[in-house]
Amino acid sequence: MAREAVGVKRYVVRLSGEERAHLEAMLRKGKYGAKTLIKAQILLKADVTEAGEGLSDGEIIEQLETSASMVYRVRKQLIEEGFAAVLTRKPHTRPSVPRIFDGEKEARLIALSCSTPPKGYARWTLRLLEKKVVELEIVETASDSTIGRVLKKHSQTPSQAAVGDSPAGRRQLRRGDGGRCQDTSFD
């Protein structure tokens, strides 16, 4: 930080005419994410070429109402990784966690939850289903919350309407949650 106070910058932004035109077009269109547009503005304001403003970090922070670390990171990324890297998100380096329940296993879980519960129980609980799917070797392990999410995903959706009686004795379309589906009534 002592060097920056004296006026020596470690990462100096020098944009080519083509890069500058690309950034200005991005800002005119406005069809990008807010962070990408802020980065484009930072680069344009930090540009020290003849076409650029060449503002200091403090002036950029004040004008764009952003943080010092954001300005520093954008400058650094431009120099170390290149122009395209600043404007695009990095792909995830870690693979996502594989799903425990694929289509076939989900179907077996749903069939199990619709079957008759074990003796001594009025209905299937998530904990009972958790034990049973492991016992039946549908999956190796599963938590009750995972089972709950799978079953919730497949519960009745609002598009699956059911017909119910209204208080006035007229029949109306009802959503799966009991709410009115539409204003049309049947006589």
N, C-alpha and C positions, 0 to 999 in steps of 0.2 A: 504494500500500500504506500510505502514511502516513495517508491519510484513514481507512482501515478500522481502523487501530489506535486512532484517536481515537473511533471508534464511528459514523462517517458511512458509510453503505453507498450505493453507487451504484445497485445493482439490488435493490430491496426487493420481496419477494414478498407480495402480498395476494390471497388466493384468495377467490372467491365461495363461497357455500354449495353451489352446484351442482358447481363444480369440485372442492371438497373431498370431496363425496360420491362423485364419480366416481373420484377417486384412492383413497379408502378401499375402494371396491368392487373396484378393480383389485387391490389388495393382498390382499383376502380371497379372491378367486378364484385368483390366482396363475397365471393362464394366459397370462402375457406373458413376454417375454424378460427376462433378469436385468438388463440395462441399463435397460430401461423401468421395471422395478420399483424400481431404485435411484433413478432420476429422480423417481418418484412419492414415494418416502420423503423425498428431499431437499426437494421442494416442500412436503410436509406439515410437516416440521420447521422449514423456513425461513419459513413463513407467520406474518406478524405481526398478523393479525386476532385478534379475541377467541377464536375457535375454535382458532387455531393455537398452536404451542409457541413460535415466535419465537426459536429457538436461534441462536447465533452460528455462523459458519462452522467455527470450531475445534471446537465441540461436535458439530456434524453430522459432521465428518470423523472424529472419535473414535468416535461411536456407530455410524456406518455403515461405518467402515473404508474410506473412499474418499479420493480426492485433493482437494486444494484447488482445482485447476483444474477438476475435474468439478463441484464445487459452484458455482464461479464461472460456468462455461459454462451450467449449468442455469438459474441466476438470470438471466443475461444473455439467454438464448434466450427465456425466458418474457416478459421485458419487451419485447424487440425484435421477436419473431416471433409471440408469442401462445401460449396454452395448448396448442392442438392440435399445434403444431410441436414442442413439447418431447417429446411422447409418440409421435410418428411419425418414421420415418426419411425423410430427404430423398431424392427420386428422383435417379437419376444424371443429371448434366447432360450428360455425354459419351455418345454412342451407343456401343454395344459394337462390337467389330471384326467385320465381316461374315465369314462362313465362306468359306473358299477352295473347299472341296469341298461342293457341295450333293448332293442325292440322285442326279441323273444322272451327275455327275462322279465321285462315289464309286463308282457301279456300273461306270463305265468303268475306273477305277483297279483295282478288284477283278478285273474281267475281264482286264485287262492283267497283273496279278500272277499270275493262274492260267494264263496262256498260256505258250507255250514261250519260254524266255529267249533272248537274242541268241546268235549263234554265238560259241563260245569261253567261254561261261559255263554253269555247271551249274544255277544258279538265279538268280532275280531278287534283286538287292540293293536296299536303299533308295535308294542313290545312282543306280543304273541306272534305277529307276522314276522318280526325280526328274527325270533328264534326258529320259526317254521321254515323260512326261506334258507337258512343255514342248514337246518336238519334235512331238508329235501335237496340240498346241494344245488339250489338255483344260483346262489352266489356264495363266495367264501365267507365274507363278512359284510354286514350292512348295519347302519345305525337306524334307530327308530325315526330319527328326523329325515334321513334319506328316503326311507320308505314313505313317510308322510308327504314329502315333496313329490315323489313319483305318483302317488295316489291323488294328490291335489291337482296335479297337472292333467289327470284324466277324469276329473270329476265333471259333472254336467256343466256345460258352458251356456252362456246366455242365448246363443244361437239355437240351442235345442229347446224349443218352446214346448210347454205343456199346457193343455187346456184346463182351466179351472173355473169354478162358479164364482160370480161376483156377488156381493151382498144383496144386490137388487134382483137376483135370480137370473141374471143374464150370464152367458158364457163368454169369457174373454181369454185371449192368449196371455199366458204367463211365462216369464223366464224361469230358468232353473232355480234361481234364488227366490222366486215367488213374486218378484216385481212385475209391473205391467210391461208387456212386450211392445204393444202399440195401442193406439186409441180405438182400433176397430173392435167391435163387439159382435157376437153371434147371437141370433135369436132362435 
